Structures are given as C-alpha cells and as structure tokens.
Amino acid sequence: MTPLRDLLESITALTKIWKRDRALKPIETKLARHMAKAFRAHRDTFLQEFERVGPGILGEASAPPAIEGALEAAYQATLADFLAPIEEAAGAAIAAAAKHRVAEFGIDYAFDLKNPRAIAAIKDRAAAAVKEIDATTREEIARIISQGMEGGYNYQQVARQIVAKYDEFGVGKPQAHIRNRAELIAVTEAAEAYEAGNRLVIDEMTAVGLEMEKSWSTVGDDRVSDGCRTNAAVGWIPVDQTFPSGHQHAPRFPGCRCAILYRRRPTT
Ligand SMILES: [Zn+2]
C-alpha cells in the first residue's frame, strides 16, 4: 500500500469514528443520567430493606440470605428503571449506525427499528446489560457487608459505607476518560448497540452476495489497550472472522473506544 493510500485510509477511519462519537454523545448523556437515577432508586429500595432486617442480623447466620433478599427486592423494584432507558438508547444507537452505513455504502436498504432482527438485538443486549449491572452491584454491596462483618463494624457504619458506594456509582472515577459507573454503562451500551446496528446492515449486504471485510480501528492514542492494538494490527479480515481477541466487533471491554470499519472486498 502506498503512503498516500495509507494516509487517506486513516483519515477515513478517523472521520467515521468522529461521526460515530458525535451521534452517540447525546445518547450516552441521556442514558448516563437515567442510570444514575436508577442507581438512586436501587439504593433507596435496598436501604429500606436493609434497615428493616439489618440492625439485628450483622454477624448472624441469617445475614447472607437477608441481604440477598434485600438485593433481590431492589433488583425487582428497579428492573424497569434500568431496562427501559437501555432499550431506548440501544434503539437510537442502532438507528444511527444503520443510517451511517446505508449512507456510506449507498445501498438501497430501508432500515426499520421495528424489524425483527433489530428488535432482537435491542432486547438481547439490554437484557444482558441489566444482568451484568445487577451482578456487579450485588458483588460490590456483598463485599462491603462481608468486610464490615469481618472488621466488626456496626450496622450504622456498614450502612454508611453502602451509601458511599452507591454515591460512587454516580460520581466516582473508574477510568480516566469516564467519570463514573453510570457513564461507563452508557458509553459501553451505546458502543455495543452501534456496532450491532452496523452488523445489521452489513449482514443485509452479505445476504445479497456482497463480500464484505472489516477492520478494528483504535483511536490511536497511548491509552489504547494492547488487546485492541493486536486486533487492529491484523488489518482487513472477512466479516465473519473473529479478531485475535475472539471478538466479532468492538467494544472489547467496558469503556473500549475502538470502532469497526467495513468495506467491500477489493477486487484486485
Ligand atoms: Zn478498544
């Protein structure tokens, strides 16, 4: 490949990532706000239950099932608060991706969010996301409680730490470019859905016999992880192949900023 073609290709890649990010930004902002709100609702239900069963049980054999029960109550009470906004965001991100790819390839494809494959992609992704979110929350809360019991903390001390942990979900700092857990979820879900939307269009193209290729594009700064760099290094591969990490497409992990580029297989 000539240096000029190289340069043009990286400009094209950056333009596509910029377009993606611009479309996803408002979706992420809105979803992060909803997630922070859902965590507050989760906290309120959990603390209410914890307060009801908590004071007498710390250090008792009945503590784990009682706390499990309080977490389950909070999960059930807030399920819709998590699920509905994630579904809405996934739909918007999928629609944005479909619009971008249809324009890019100039294909005659009337994408509709109501098509069964789009609906399945949205439902599946949102359900998986909520499951992951709930598992992480349970883990975090259970850790605080078991550490509190080991350290001989009283109920008030443990409850205070739990409140602090919930606050962190909304204002903490899990990664340098992402402020808190609510935002991390929003960025990850928007990216997942966007890539799922890409695939909906690309699969339509392969279904009519077009040979498509994909490549893994990083944002190219020094914070890109080694695994993503390795994926990018293989260049263009057939759409159905997996990247070296085993992924069909980005994001490789929560907060991964990579994007997948697609093209028709060159005839030369
Ligand atoms: Zn990445």
Residues whose N, C-alpha, C, O or C-beta is under 5 A from the ligand:
A	BS01	ZN	C228 R252 C256 R257 C258
